[in-house]
Amino acid sequence: MLSLVTIFGLLGNITTGLVYLAPVKTFWHIVQRGSTEEFESLPYVVKLLNGYMWVYYGVVKPNSILVATVNGFGAVLELVYVIIFLIFAPPRARAITAVLFGVLDVVFPIAAVLITQMSCNREMQITIAGFLSLLFSVLTYGSPLSIMKTVVRTKSVDYMPFLLSFILFINGLTWTVYAVLTRDWFIGIPNGSGFVLGTAQLVLYAMYWKPEKSKRTSSDDGCQTENLIAHSAPLLRQK
């Protein structure tokens, strides 16, 4: 019989997978247009690093395979997103992205893993990996605050899709419950924050949603996803 920890871990994997998959429409738009237009690469570079750190945390901490697997999946997707950006970005943006990718997604994670493996015991490895994962997860939570400010200013939810907000809400709730059950506050703190922000998004949606739906271009839809997904992952929301 499955334990509650396993059940919530599996549910968290499913919702986190959906969060990681959300930018697919944005990048399909980029490929079709042959240009990254006004999109920024930094959110995806940071999310790739965040995925790496959660994978490392899931590997070094006993009984955390569910954390490692979903973020391994997410890291692969984020790597694909960054590669697409490198292919279709204009020269200056491509150069900046290449530097960010090299420093944040190659040098830093390799150095972090090598240093902790060579100089720290297992408990310290878990602590450092957990702290870094928590830190990078929290740093990615600025985007929801920005889009929520836009909703309040415009009194419109046009740029805050309900389904995505709901998935982020469920994802934060699921991993928060998982963190409570496992007493893992490295997971609980960022995902608890994500749960609170997800709840706030749904409250705003209820306040400002109107039956009339304005028509938007596919580019606008891509920008919506861009703005909201920049923080995801969580790991967990990822991780």
N, C-alpha and C positions, 0 to 999 in steps of 0.2 A: 504494500500500500504506500502511495506517495505521501511524503511528509509535507507539511505546510510550507516549509522552506523550499522544497523542490518545486511545488506547485507555483509559488510566487516567483521563484527564479525563472521558471519556464515562461510564465506570463510576461515577466519583465523582458525576457529575450525576444518574445514576439513583438511587444510594443516598441522596444528599442530598435528592432529590425525595421519596423515601419518608419520610425523617425529617421534612421539612416537612409532609407530608400526615398524619402520625401523629395530630396533635391534632384532626383532623376529627371523630372519634367524640366527643371531649369537647365540642366546640362544637355538634354535633348534639344532644347531651344537654342542653346549655344552652338551645338553641332550643326543644326539646320541653318542657322544664320551665318556660320563660319566666323563668329566673332563673340568675344566675351562682353562686348558692349560696356555697360556701366557696372557690371558685377565686380565684386572684390574677391580676391583669392584668400585673404587672411583668415576669414572664418573657417575655411576648409583646411588650411594648413594647420591651424590650431586644433581643429577637431581631429585631424589625423594624429597629431602628437598626443592628444587626449586619449584617443583609442589605443595607441601604443602603451601609454602608462597604465591604463586599466587592464590591458592584456598582461602586462608584467605583474601587476598586483594580483590578478587572478591566478597567475602561475606560481608566484612565491607564497601566497597564502593558502593553507590547506583548505580543501573542500570549497574552493571558489571557482570551479571549472566553468560554471554558468556565466560568471563575470568575464572570464577570458574568452569564451567562445563567441558571445554576441559582439564583443568589442573587436575580436579578430575579424569577424565579418564586416563590422563597421569600418575598421581600418583599411580593409581591402577596397571598400567602396570609396572612402575618402581619398585613397591613393589614386583611384581611377578619376575622381573629380579633379584632383590637382593636375594630373597628367593632361586631361582635356583642357584645363585652363592654360597650361604651358603650351599646348599646341595652337590654341585659337586666340590667345591674348595678343595685343599689339606689342611691339618690341619692348617698350619701357616697362609695361606691366609684366611681361614675360620675364624680364631680367629681375625685377623686384621679387616676383614669385619664386624664381629659381634660387635666389639668395635666401629667402625665408624658408623655403623647403630644405635647402642644404643645411642651414643652421638649426632650425627647429625640428625637422623631421628625420635628419640623418645624424648630425654631429651630437646634438643634445641627448636623444634617447640612447644612442650607443654609449656615450660617456656615462650616462646615469646608470645603465645596466652594468657596465664593466666596473665602475668604481664601487657600486654597492656589492657586486658579487665578489670582488677581490678584497674589500676592506671591512665588510659588515657581516655580522651574524644574521641568521634567518629572521629573527624578530626585528632587527633594525632594517633589514631589507623590506619587510612588510610595512613598517612604519613610514619609511621614506617613499616607497612606491605609492602607498595610500595617500600620503600628504600631497605628493605631486599630482596624483589623479584628482584629488579633491580640489586643489588649487586651480588646475586647468579647467575643471568642470565649472567652477564658480566664475572664472574669467569669461566663460562663454555665455553667461546669463545676462549680458548687457542688452542683447538684441530684443528680448521680450519687453524690457522696460521701454525701449525706444518705440516699438510698435504700439504698446499700450498708450504711450503719450500721444501718438498720432491719432489713435482712436478717440481719446478724450478731446483732443484739439478739434478734430473734424466732426466729432459726434457721428462717426460712421465706422462700420466694421468691414468696409470694402477690402481693406488690406490686412485683415486678420481672419483667415478662413476658419470656419467653425470646426471642421473635421480635424485639422491639424492641431488646433488648440485643445480639442478633446483628447486626441492621442497623447499629446504632451502631458495633459492632466492625469490620464490613466497611467502613463509611464512613470511619472513622478510618484503617484500613489503606490503603485505596485512595488517599486524598488524601495520606497520608504518602509512599507510593511516588511519587505524582505530584510532590510537593515535592522529593524526592530527585533525580528525573530532571530537574527544571527548576531545581534548586538555589534553590528559593524557600522560605526559612525563615520568612517571614511566614505561609505556609500550613503549613509543616512543624511548627512548634512547637505551635500549638493542636491540630492534627489528630493529631500524635504523642501529645500528652497524651490526646486522646480515644481513641486506639487503646489506650493503656495502661489507661485506665479501663474501656474496653469489654472488654479481656482480663480485668481483675479481676472484672467483673460475671459473665462466663462461668465463671470459676473458682468464684466464690461460688455460682452457679447449680448447678454440678456438685457442690459440697459440701453444699448444703442442699435440693436438689430431692427431693421425696418423691412416690412414685407416686400417693398419694391426693390428689385435687384438691378443695379446699374450694369450696363454692358461694359466689359473690360476686354482688352486685347490679350492675346496669349503672352505678350511681353509683360503686361501688368501682372498677370498670374504668376509669371516667373519671379517678378520682383517680390511678390507676397511671400512666396516660398523662400526666397533668398533672405528676406528680413527675419522671418520667424525661425528658419532652420539653422541660422548661424549659431545659435546657442545650444541646440540639441545635444545631445548626447550626450547628454548627457552622457556619458557611458551610456552610462547606463543610459543615460539618456543620451549617457552613456555617457552610458555608461553612457 
